[in-house]
Each structure stands twice: as structure tokens, then as C-alpha cells.
């Protein structure tokens, strides 16, 4: 998806850029650990000024979850579903321009789901 984002940026394909950026952000958000979980690195001794703070090299780096292919697929499917629902709502509100835009974004992301099956 990242390579496709680069290609879309070069081609100035606004629909694909918007869809891919949003999907990649959703994937990155899913990889983040919930607030309050331990951070990687650091000396473990903590800061004398801030309770629970880590010190040292890597103290600001947080562990990331490792998503399975099924996890990523589910995230992309949700992004497609959200856009399809938004397109239906825009159509209901007589906003064909917005409906077409978000439906086109859903189709861009839908290709990734179809590619996994094929």
C-alpha cells in the first residue's frame, strides 16, 4: 500500500491518495499500544522528576503491535465499509459529488481485498 501511495502521489491521483493515507493511518493506529502500557528501551531507572518516566536511549520509543494479515485485511474491509456507508448517506442527502468521491475511495481500497482473494 505504501508503494501504491507513492505512485498515487506521483500521478496526482487525489482519490487514491486520500484512501491510501486513511487506510495506512488506520493500520498504524491499530498497531499502537493503548496508553499506559510499558515503553521499550530506556534504563528502567525512571526519572526523579516525573513518576513513571523512562530514561535513556530509546525511552521515547513505544512497542508496536504486530498485526496479522487477517488484522490488516479486517481494517481495510472496515475502511471500505465506512466509505460505502458514507456514499449511501451522501446520496440520500442529494450530494452526488461527495457520494462519488467516497465511493471511488472505497473502490480503491476494495482492490486490496479482491487481490487477497485472487
C-alpha positions in Angstrom: 0.0 0.0 0.0 2.9 2.4 0.7 4.3 1.8 -2.7 0.9 2.5 -4.2 0.6 5.7 -2.2 3.9 6.9 -3.6 2.7 6.1 -7.1 -0.7 7.8 -6.5 1.2 10.9 -5.2 3.3 11.0 -8.4 0.3 10.5 -10.5 -1.6 13.2 -8.5 -4.5 10.8 -8.0 -6.3 12.6 -5.2 -8.9 9.9 -4.6 -6.3 7.1 -4.3 -4.0 9.3 -2.1 -6.9 10.1 0.3 -8.0 6.5 0.5 -4.5 5.0 1.0 -3.4 7.6 3.5 -6.5 7.0 5.6 -6.1 3.2 5.4 -2.5 3.3 6.3 -3.2 5.6 9.3 -5.9 3.2 10.5 -3.4 0.4 10.3 -0.8 2.4 12.2 -3.3 3.3 14.8 -4.2 -0.3 15.3 -0.5 -1.1 15.8 -0.2 1.4 18.6 -0.4 0.1 22.2 -3.0 1.5 24.5 -1.9 4.4 26.7 -0.3 3.3 29.9 1.4 0.2 28.6 5.2 -0.1 29.0 7.6 1.7 26.6 10.6 -0.1 25.1 14.2 0.9 25.8 15.4 3.2 28.5 17.4 2.4 31.5 14.4 1.4 33.5 15.5 3.5 36.5 13.0 6.2 35.7 13.1 10.0 36.2 13.4 11.6 39.5 11.3 14.5 38.2 8.4 12.6 36.5 6.9 9.5 38.1 6.8 6.5 35.7 9.0 8.2 33.1 11.8 6.2 31.4 15.3 7.5 30.8 17.9 6.7 28.2 18.3 5.9 24.6 15.0 4.6 23.1 13.0 5.9 26.1 10.5 7.6 23.8 10.1 4.6 21.5 6.9 2.6 22.2 6.4 -1.0 21.3 4.1 -1.7 18.4 1.6 -4.5 18.0 2.4 -6.9 15.2 -0.8 -7.2 13.1 -1.5 -10.4 11.2 -2.5 -10.3 7.6 -6.1 -11.0 8.7 -6.0 -8.0 11.1 -4.8 -5.7 8.2 -7.5 -7.2 5.9 -10.2 -6.5 8.6 -9.0 -2.9 8.9 -9.1 -2.3 5.2 -12.6 -4.0 5.0 -13.8 -1.6 7.7 -12.4 1.3 5.8 -14.3 0.1 2.6 -17.5 -0.4 4.6 -17.3 3.0 6.2 -16.8 4.7 2.8 -19.7 2.7 1.2 -22.0 3.7 4.1 -20.9 7.4 3.8 -21.5 7.3 0.0 -25.0 6.0 0.6 -25.6 8.7 3.2 -24.3 11.4 0.8 -26.6 10.0 -2.0 -29.6 10.1 0.4 -28.7 13.8 1.2 -28.6 14.6 -2.6 -24.8 15.1 -2.5 -23.8 13.1 -5.6 -20.4 14.7 -5.8 -19.4 13.7 -2.3 -21.0 10.3 -2.8 -19.0 9.6 -5.9 -15.8 10.7 -4.2 -16.1 8.4 -1.2 -17.4 5.5 -3.4 -14.3 5.9 -5.6 -12.1 5.7 -2.4 -14.0 2.6 -1.4 -13.2 1.1 -4.8 -9.5 1.9 -4.5 -9.3 0.1 -1.2 -11.6 -2.7 -2.3 -8.9 -3.7 -4.9 -6.7 -4.8 -2.0 -9.4 -7.1 -0.6 -10.0 -8.5 -4.1 -6.3 -9.0 -4.7 -6.1 -11.1 -1.5 -8.7 -13.5 -2.7 -7.4 -13.8 -6.2 
